[in-house]
Amino acid sequence: MKKEPVKAEELGAQVRSKTFDEVVKGYCESDALKEAARCIQCKNPTCSSGCPVGIDIKTFINKITKNDYKGAYLTIREKSNFPSICGRVCPAEYQCRKACVFTKKGSPFASNEAINIHFLERFAGDYGMSNNLDVATKRDEKLSKMKVAVIGSGPAGLACAGELARHGIQVTIFEGLHKTGGVLRYGIPPFRMPRTILDFEIDSLKKMGVKFIPNYLIGKARTIKELFSDGYAAIFLGLGAGIPSFLGIKGENLCNIYSANEFLTRVNLMSAYKFPEFHTPVNIGKHIIVIGGGNTAMDAARAALRLQKMNDIPADTTILYRRTEVEMPARRLEIEHAREEGVKFQFLVKPEEFLGDDKGFVRKIKCLKCELGEPDSSGRRRPVEIKGSEFESDCDMAVIAVGLKANELLTKVTPELKLDKYGDVIVDKETMLTSIDGVFAGGDIVGGEGTVIEAMGMAKRASRAIVNYLLKR
Ligand code: FAD
């Protein structure tokens, strides 16, 4: 019998684009059972090879088919710390779903679509959360007397802290911002990742004894050396990649041109979408231009469009991208959602200059049209400018979302820490040990902008190495 993929329920585009409520509602139990039953339990499954942390996907899906949701949750937890988060934000179409046999061969059930592994992971993750499930702790007498400092409370820092706390280690997370969660809090909007989930995971860590110290910048308030002299036996750096890149074009300093980081931080972290109930405002334009083609650009555009609609401004938010949709690095689902909600796209366009009024506010953007040339080092076809194709568009607010790089605040005052040419921390790939004895690193500060699951995977490797390091002391 033909088994069609089970779609996850979503809020309608008209309704959702006026709120910051979660868009994808996920599977109920019967949906999860139906979708799990589509999995043919391959003898030699390929899906796990697509998962950056190698979750045993076949087994957890099999457990769902047997109504063993606890077993499914615990199977995922062997490799991933936060299934509810990853089930929502993992770019599954480039990872596990891409490696699913159905993507390659076509389904024997006449459906050509890969199993919705991410929705099943989310289902199992939410089950675990609502039933307060957790993996067993491995408390160790010697380790429980030791202190470890984790710098940064993004997915890397949280995952590392959780793993260490499970051994009884006394973990303190230092976070520069006033709230914890890293990009999960200040970058990814609540309509993709409800804050209740992040808060739950952070509360669980607190219950395990992890201490959080917000508003505390390591590199300013305290150095790595000082942390060691404070009695921390090892340190994990989960600093992320929090510094925005810019276009470097004329007029980029005009008012109402934001980096995606500033814009999303105002909206997500400072709750500008609830202004004046919350104090941080954000100026909303009538003609908003977002520049970039990644998840950050999608999040910024979808947030900007929501703000227009919530403020009764006719929706006019456009994403400019210098290649075509095919080369866009954003998740396909996010592109689809943005389009359904009313975000417009202009491809093969390169910004040349922002033009302002006499008060210094942006009013127009000047662009050049492009065509695709030969592939570049990323394997994607290079955009080539078309001479004489200049054009201008109205633009009274712009968001630049063209990439992020490492923050130098800590690394600059730690000369013993070896960095690569991008300012990222160099580590041993197995142990995540840096050039300083007892200092480990993981997440976006190693190798640049990545994904949540990659950051957690590195943190898990680092935590294993930290435990071994401490046991040998
Ligand atoms: P971060 O999440 O950046 O956390 C680092 C933390 O360290 C921050 O809270 C920072 O304030 C703190 N910090 C830095 N320096 C110091 C210091 N000196 N002292 C104290 N604290 C410090 N990935 C996906 O998988 N799916 C997605 O859909 C997705 N969407 C994204 C959308 C946006 C807008 C962005 C920006 C990224 C997105 N990513 C996505 C990427 C993903 O969020 C990152 O790969 C991931 O958050 C990296 O985790 P991290 O812990 O290394 O860093």
Residues whose N, C-alpha, C, O or C-beta is under 5 A from the ligand:
A	BS01	FAD	V89 C90 P91 I151 G152 S153 G154 P155 A156 G157 F174 E175 G176 L177 G181 G182 V183 L184 G187 I188 Y216 L217 I218 G219 G238 L239 G240 A241 N295 T296 D299 L409 L410 G442 G443 D444 I445 G450 T451 V452 I453 A455
